[in-house]
Amino acid sequence: MRLMLMVIAVVLVSGCGDVDNTSAHSIQKPFFDLRAYFQGQISGLTGTNGVRKRVSANGKTEEKTFADIDFGRELSMFLNSDINRPAWLDKYKIDTLRIENDSTRSKMIAYTTANEQLKTKDVKVYLDKNDVPVEIDISNVDKSAFSDWRQDMTYRAGRGYRISNDQHFIFSKDSKVTIDADFVKK
């Protein structure tokens, strides 16, 4: 239980920051609208009976099912990785790739940046044959003089998500935390 509380604290802290207060309807979105997508997912998860989480932290693993979930808080890190800001319009490169021989995914749209100032380095949106998002991968990186932090997140529409945090510190022990979460259907 102590491990689970530590991991939840790490995840909540890493999800803070980079919140865009711009109204969702005030500007045209040049990139895939993560904020609107995840707000729709949060609304759609009301029929879910909870979340089963497997948490691995520095070699130790725990599993627990949570019945009462605030999906807005649960998926906040995905929301906070939205790259739709007017100042970032020229900071991300967009590539589209057709995916052959995959029964669930037919296209991937990738948004990438090499800009050191931006935390979200890439966003990959996988679409099915009807151009409906089925999976989203996000990589966030933050470097300072004292630590390096990398967060890789994968969201599988209606099924669950995976968040992996790697932190490397100069003056203390490195930390690796991975959360695998599956939505439990009623």
LOVO-846868 format. One record per residue (C-alpha): residue in one letter; chain; y, x negated, z negated. Coordinates in Angstrom, 1 decimal, always signed. Each point is the difference from the previous one (the first is absolute). Example, Ala and Ser with C-alpha at 12.3 -4.5 7.8 and 13.67 -1.06 7.14 Angstrom:
> A,A,-4.5,-12.3,-7.8
> S,A,+3.4,-1.4,+0.7
***
This chain:
> M,A,+0.0,+0.0,+0.0
> R,A,+2.3,-2.9,-0.8
> L,A,-0.6,-1.4,+3.5
> M,A,+0.8,+3.3,+1.6
> L,A,+3.3,+0.3,-2.0
> M,A,+1.0,-3.5,+1.0
> V,A,-0.7,+0.7,+3.7
> I,A,+1.9,+3.3,-0.1
> A,A,+3.0,-1.8,-1.5
> V,A,-0.1,-2.8,+2.7
> V,A,-0.3,+2.6,+2.8
> L,A,+2.9,+2.1,-1.3
> V,A,+2.3,-3.1,-0.4
> S,A,-0.9,-1.3,+3.5
> G,A,+0.9,+3.5,+1.5
> C,A,+3.5,-0.1,-1.3
> G,A,+3.0,-1.1,+2.1
> D,A,+1.1,+0.4,+3.6
> V,A,+0.6,+3.8,-0.3
> D,A,+2.0,+1.5,+2.9
> N,A,+2.3,+2.7,-1.2
> T,A,+1.0,+1.1,+3.5
> S,A,-0.8,+3.6,+0.8
> A,A,-3.2,+0.3,+2.1
> H,A,+1.8,+2.4,+2.4
> S,A,+3.3,-1.9,+0.4
> I,A,-1.2,-2.6,+2.5
> Q,A,-2.5,-0.4,+2.8
> K,A,-3.0,-2.2,-1.1
> P,A,-0.5,-2.9,+2.3
> F,A,-3.4,-0.9,-1.5
> F,A,-2.9,+2.1,-1.2
> D,A,+1.3,+2.1,-2.9
> L,A,-2.1,-1.1,-3.0
> R,A,+2.0,+2.0,-2.4
> A,A,-0.5,+3.3,+1.8
> Y,A,-3.6,-0.8,+0.7
> F,A,-0.8,-0.7,-3.7
> Q,A,+2.0,+2.9,-1.2
> G,A,-2.2,+2.2,+2.2
> Q,A,-3.1,-1.7,-1.3
> I,A,+1.1,+0.5,-3.6
> S,A,+0.5,+3.7,+0.7
> G,A,-3.4,+0.2,+1.7
> L,A,-1.8,-1.6,-2.9
> T,A,+0.5,+2.9,-2.3
> G,A,-3.5,+1.2,+0.8
> T,A,-1.4,-3.2,-1.3
> N,A,-1.9,+0.0,-3.3
> G,A,+1.1,-3.5,-1.0
> V,A,-0.4,-3.7,+0.8
> R,A,-2.9,-2.3,-0.7
> K,A,+1.3,-3.5,-0.4
> R,A,-1.8,-3.4,-0.1
> V,A,+2.2,-2.6,-1.3
> S,A,-0.8,-3.7,+0.2
> A,A,+2.3,-2.5,-1.8
> N,A,-0.8,-3.7,-0.2
> G,A,-3.7,+0.5,+0.4
> K,A,-0.4,+3.1,-2.3
> T,A,-0.6,+3.5,+1.4
> E,A,+0.4,+3.4,-1.5
> E,A,-0.5,+3.5,+1.5
> K,A,+1.5,+3.2,-1.2
> T,A,+0.7,+3.5,+1.4
> F,A,+3.4,+1.6,-0.6
> A,A,+0.4,+3.7,+0.2
> D,A,+3.7,+0.6,-0.4
> I,A,+1.8,-2.1,+2.5
> D,A,+3.7,-0.1,+1.0
> F,A,-0.5,-1.0,+3.6
> G,A,+3.7,-0.7,+0.5
> R,A,-0.3,-2.8,-2.6
> E,A,-3.5,-1.0,+1.2
> L,A,+1.2,-0.6,+3.6
> S,A,+3.5,-1.2,-0.9
> M,A,-0.8,-3.6,+1.2
> F,A,-0.7,+1.3,+3.5
> L,A,+3.2,+2.0,+0.0
> N,A,+2.0,-3.0,-1.2
> S,A,-1.2,-2.0,+3.0
> D,A,+1.9,+2.2,+2.5
> I,A,+1.8,-2.3,+2.5
> N,A,+2.3,+2.6,+1.4
> R,A,+3.4,-1.3,-0.9
> P,A,+2.9,-0.4,+2.5
> A,A,+0.6,-3.6,-1.0
> W,A,-3.7,-0.9,+0.8
> L,A,+0.0,+1.5,+3.5
> D,A,-0.1,-3.4,+1.7
> K,A,-2.1,-1.7,-2.7
> Y,A,-3.4,+1.4,+0.9
> K,A,-2.0,-0.5,+3.2
> I,A,-2.1,+3.0,+1.3
> D,A,-3.3,-0.4,+1.8
> T,A,-2.4,+2.7,+1.1
> L,A,-3.7,-0.7,+0.6
> R,A,-2.6,+2.4,+1.4
> I,A,-3.3,-0.2,-1.9
> E,A,-3.2,+0.6,+2.0
> N,A,-3.4,+0.9,-1.3
> D,A,+1.2,+1.3,-3.4
> S,A,-0.9,+3.6,-0.8
> T,A,+2.9,+0.5,-2.5
> R,A,+2.8,-2.2,+1.3
> S,A,+1.3,-0.2,+3.6
> K,A,+3.4,-1.7,-0.5
> M,A,+1.7,-2.4,-2.4
> I,A,+3.8,-0.3,-0.3
> A,A,+1.1,-3.2,-1.8
> Y,A,+3.4,-0.8,-1.5
> T,A,+0.4,-3.7,-1.0
> T,A,+2.7,-2.2,-1.2
> A,A,+0.4,-3.8,-0.7
> N,A,+3.2,+0.6,-2.0
> E,A,-0.4,-1.7,-3.4
> Q,A,+2.5,+2.5,-1.6
> L,A,-2.2,+3.0,+0.7
> K,A,-2.8,+0.9,-2.4
> T,A,-2.0,+2.1,+2.4
> K,A,-1.4,-2.4,+2.6
> D,A,-2.1,+2.4,+2.1
> V,A,-1.0,+3.6,+0.3
> K,A,-2.9,+1.0,+2.2
> V,A,-0.5,+3.7,+0.8
> Y,A,-3.4,+0.9,+1.5
> L,A,+0.0,+3.3,+1.9
> D,A,-2.9,+2.2,+1.2
> K,A,-0.4,+1.4,+3.5
> N,A,+2.5,+2.7,-0.8
> D,A,+2.6,-2.5,-1.3
> V,A,-0.6,+1.1,-3.6
> P,A,+0.2,-2.9,-2.5
> V,A,-3.4,-0.7,-1.6
> E,A,+0.7,-3.4,-1.7
> I,A,+3.0,-2.0,-0.9
> D,A,+0.0,-3.7,-1.0
> I,A,+3.0,-1.6,-1.7
> S,A,+0.6,-3.6,-1.1
> N,A,+2.8,-0.9,-2.4
> V,A,+0.9,-3.5,-1.0
> D,A,+2.5,-1.4,-2.5
> K,A,+0.6,-3.7,-0.6
> S,A,+2.2,-1.7,-2.6
> A,A,+0.3,-3.4,-1.5
> F,A,-2.5,+0.9,-2.7
> S,A,-2.5,+2.4,+1.6
> D,A,-1.5,+1.3,+3.2
> W,A,-1.1,+3.7,+0.1
> R,A,-1.9,+1.7,+2.8
> Q,A,-1.0,+3.6,+0.1
> D,A,-2.3,+1.5,+2.7
> M,A,-0.4,+3.7,+0.1
> T,A,-2.2,+2.3,+2.0
> Y,A,+0.3,+3.8,+0.0
> R,A,-2.8,+2.1,+1.6
> A,A,+1.3,+3.5,+0.7
> G,A,-1.4,+2.5,-2.4
> R,A,-2.7,-2.4,-1.2
> G,A,+1.6,-2.7,-2.2
> Y,A,+1.7,-3.3,-0.1
> R,A,-0.3,-3.7,-0.9
> I,A,+2.6,-2.2,-1.6
> S,A,-0.5,-3.7,-0.5
> N,A,+2.6,-2.1,-1.9
> D,A,-0.2,-3.8,+0.0
> Q,A,+2.5,-1.9,-2.2
> H,A,+0.3,-3.7,-0.2
> F,A,+2.2,-1.4,-2.8
> I,A,+1.2,-3.6,-0.5
> F,A,-0.2,+0.0,-3.8
> S,A,-2.9,+2.4,-0.7
> K,A,-3.3,+1.3,+1.2
> D,A,-0.3,+1.6,+3.4
> S,A,-0.8,+3.7,+0.1
> K,A,-2.0,+2.2,+2.5
> V,A,-0.2,+3.7,-0.5
> T,A,-1.7,+2.4,+2.4
> I,A,-0.1,+3.8,-0.3
> D,A,-2.4,+2.1,+2.2
> A,A,+0.7,+3.7,-0.4
> D,A,-1.9,+2.9,+1.5
> F,A,+1.4,+3.5,+0.0
> V,A,-2.5,+2.4,-1.7
> K,A,-0.1,+3.3,+1.9
> K,A,-0.5,+3.4,-1.8
***
